[in-house]
Amino acid sequence: MSSCNNSEKKDTTATDSAKTVGEHVDAAIADLKNAEENARLKAEQAKKDLDEAIAKGDKAAEEKARAASEEANTAWEKTKDALRNAGEDVKEGLKDAKDVTVDATNTAVDKTKDAAKDVADGTKKVANDVATGTKEAAKDVKDASKKVGDDISRKAKNVGEALKN
């Protein structure tokens, strides 16, 4: 008996449901650019309104338009400054991220070198241990062979003597 599971599984990652840092930065910059464009358009409209009030000779409207134009220009300048500052902040953030990445890479390289040295040292120790063990085993074989040879010689000598008698 078998069962069928037709539900489709999808691997999800943090980027499936959440914005990446880059997307947040891009969205923030886009918002600032839109705000800067809106401030520029308001400043231009305020300038046009001021020019119209001056042309009409309406002093009250001119004063009101002049104040609105100054306010719009100030807002536009502040928005441009904020956009420039955001650009500098992003630039600094990227530089910092690069520095952190370089540091992490250097640390990883150093740790990899240390691990490789440890492996090489361990391999050398194992090779030395094997060589020492091989020498000891060869000596043991030599000693055993000599003993066996001595035993054979002694037994042959005993057999020879027994045959003489």
MODELLER restraints for C-alpha pairs under 7 A, 6 or more apart:
rsr = mdl.restraints
at = mdl.atoms
rsr.add(forms.Gaussian(group=physical.xy_distance, feature=features.Distance(at['CA:32:A'], at['CA:83:A']), mean=5.87, stdev=0.5))
rsr.add(forms.Gaussian(group=physical.xy_distance, feature=features.Distance(at['CA:33:A'], at['CA:83:A']), mean=6.97, stdev=0.5))
rsr.add(forms.Gaussian(group=physical.xy_distance, feature=features.Distance(at['CA:35:A'], at['CA:79:A']), mean=6.84, stdev=0.5))
rsr.add(forms.Gaussian(group=physical.xy_distance, feature=features.Distance(at['CA:36:A'], at['CA:76:A']), mean=6.23, stdev=0.5))
rsr.add(forms.Gaussian(group=physical.xy_distance, feature=features.Distance(at['CA:36:A'], at['CA:79:A']), mean=5.26, stdev=0.5))
rsr.add(forms.Gaussian(group=physical.xy_distance, feature=features.Distance(at['CA:36:A'], at['CA:80:A']), mean=6.03, stdev=0.5))
rsr.add(forms.Gaussian(group=physical.xy_distance, feature=features.Distance(at['CA:39:A'], at['CA:72:A']), mean=6.64, stdev=0.5))
rsr.add(forms.Gaussian(group=physical.xy_distance, feature=features.Distance(at['CA:39:A'], at['CA:75:A']), mean=6.37, stdev=0.5))
rsr.add(forms.Gaussian(group=physical.xy_distance, feature=features.Distance(at['CA:39:A'], at['CA:76:A']), mean=4.70, stdev=0.5))
rsr.add(forms.Gaussian(group=physical.xy_distance, feature=features.Distance(at['CA:40:A'], at['CA:76:A']), mean=5.63, stdev=0.5))
rsr.add(forms.Gaussian(group=physical.xy_distance, feature=features.Distance(at['CA:42:A'], at['CA:72:A']), mean=6.08, stdev=0.5))
rsr.add(forms.Gaussian(group=physical.xy_distance, feature=features.Distance(at['CA:43:A'], at['CA:69:A']), mean=5.94, stdev=0.5))
rsr.add(forms.Gaussian(group=physical.xy_distance, feature=features.Distance(at['CA:43:A'], at['CA:72:A']), mean=4.64, stdev=0.5))
rsr.add(forms.Gaussian(group=physical.xy_distance, feature=features.Distance(at['CA:43:A'], at['CA:73:A']), mean=5.26, stdev=0.5))
rsr.add(forms.Gaussian(group=physical.xy_distance, feature=features.Distance(at['CA:43:A'], at['CA:76:A']), mean=6.91, stdev=0.5))
rsr.add(forms.Gaussian(group=physical.xy_distance, feature=features.Distance(at['CA:46:A'], at['CA:65:A']), mean=6.46, stdev=0.5))
rsr.add(forms.Gaussian(group=physical.xy_distance, feature=features.Distance(at['CA:46:A'], at['CA:68:A']), mean=6.12, stdev=0.5))
rsr.add(forms.Gaussian(group=physical.xy_distance, feature=features.Distance(at['CA:46:A'], at['CA:69:A']), mean=4.58, stdev=0.5))
rsr.add(forms.Gaussian(group=physical.xy_distance, feature=features.Distance(at['CA:46:A'], at['CA:72:A']), mean=6.90, stdev=0.5))
rsr.add(forms.Gaussian(group=physical.xy_distance, feature=features.Distance(at['CA:47:A'], at['CA:69:A']), mean=5.62, stdev=0.5))
rsr.add(forms.Gaussian(group=physical.xy_distance, feature=features.Distance(at['CA:49:A'], at['CA:65:A']), mean=6.03, stdev=0.5))
rsr.add(forms.Gaussian(group=physical.xy_distance, feature=features.Distance(at['CA:50:A'], at['CA:62:A']), mean=5.78, stdev=0.5))
rsr.add(forms.Gaussian(group=physical.xy_distance, feature=features.Distance(at['CA:50:A'], at['CA:65:A']), mean=4.74, stdev=0.5))
rsr.add(forms.Gaussian(group=physical.xy_distance, feature=features.Distance(at['CA:50:A'], at['CA:66:A']), mean=5.77, stdev=0.5))
rsr.add(forms.Gaussian(group=physical.xy_distance, feature=features.Distance(at['CA:53:A'], at['CA:61:A']), mean=5.66, stdev=0.5))
rsr.add(forms.Gaussian(group=physical.xy_distance, feature=features.Distance(at['CA:53:A'], at['CA:62:A']), mean=4.83, stdev=0.5))
rsr.add(forms.Gaussian(group=physical.xy_distance, feature=features.Distance(at['CA:54:A'], at['CA:62:A']), mean=5.79, stdev=0.5))
